[in-house]
Amino acid sequence: MTSNEIQNVWNSPLNNLSAHQQTQLAEQFISQMNRRRRFQSFWLINTFAWLSIITAIGLWGVAIGKTKLTHEWALLPLLIVPWAFAVYFLQDHLKSTTARAQGGLSVVETLRAALATNLHRQTGLKIVGGLYVVFIPILVLVMRQLHAAGKMSERELFSMTVLFGGALLVSALAMSAFFFKRLLPQQRRLKGLLAEAANQ
């Protein structure tokens, strides 16, 4: 739910919703959760497909002797770390069941569900931030090892540094903006609305 949707719900004459209106509100929220779940499924499928392709290419290079792990051992953590995070997100995704309306949700219950979803998304972004903290030094090490092995020139090393650095920076800024400009204000609003409900 966006902040406007939450405000509209709370300001509507409906803090005493009829059973039918409560059902409609719950179904709207549940539909949004299910759309987000489908997007997560699509994202996970793509992530695992690309990881599989990259891993197969890396292992093939080792198998034919093109990549020597004695000198380019950073390839292993470069592959293992994304796999570990992808498996974590897959497990988390499988644990969360598809939302279903069971007997209808009140406005307060719907707001609580929205707050729980908001906090869960915040946790996911923090974990991705942790992935960046671990992944970036490994990526730098891999590029230095490739350069030392003569597989990358100084110019190529510089180009890759600019390319990957720029992409990671843009991604980190986008996630930070979403976290601080969308999720945190929404969390504060939801908590405020729930506090008002508790005092009524």
C-alpha positions, 0 to 999 in steps of 0.5 A, a space after each residue: 500500500 502506498 501512503 496515499 492509499 493508507 490515508 484514503 483508507 483511514 480517512 474514509 467513513 470506514 473505520 467502521 467498514 461493512 463486511 463487504 467493504 472489509 472484504 474488498 479492502 482485504 482483497 485489494 491488499 492481498 492482490 497487491 501482495 500476490 503481484 509482488 510475489 509473482 514479481 519475486 518469483 520472476 526475479 528469482 528464476 532470472 537470478 538462478 538462470 544467470 547464476 547457472 550460466 555464469 557458473 557453468 562458464 567459470 567451471 568450464 574455464 577451470 576444466 579446460 585449464 584456461 582458468 587456474 585456481 592457484 592464481 585466480 582463486 577469487 573466482 570461487 568466492 565470486 561464484 559462491 557468495 551470490 549463490 548463497 544469497 540467492 538460496 537465502 532469498 529463495 528459501 525466504 520466498 518459499 516460506 512466505 505463503 501466497 496471501 489469501 483472504 480468510 473470513 475478511 480482514 479489518 482495517 487495522 489487520 490490513 494495516 498490520 499486514 502492510 507494516 509487516 510487509 514493509 519491514 520485510 522489504 526493509 530487511 531484504 534491502 539491508 541483506 542486499 546491501 550486505 551482499 554489496 559489502 562482501 561482493 565488491 572487494 571480491 570483485 576487485 580482487 578477481 579483476 586484479 588477479 585477471 590483470 596479474 595473469 595477463 588476461 586483462 590489460 591496464 586499459 581493460 582493468 580501468 574500463 571494467 572498474 568504471 563500468 562495474 563501479 558505476 553500475 553498483 553505485 547507481 544501484 546502491 543509490 536507487 536502493 537507498 532512495 527507495 529505502 529512505 524515501 519510500 519504505 521508512 516514511 511508509 513505516 512511520 505512517 503505518 505505525 502512527 495509524 496503528 497507534 491512533 487505532 489503539 487509542 480509539 
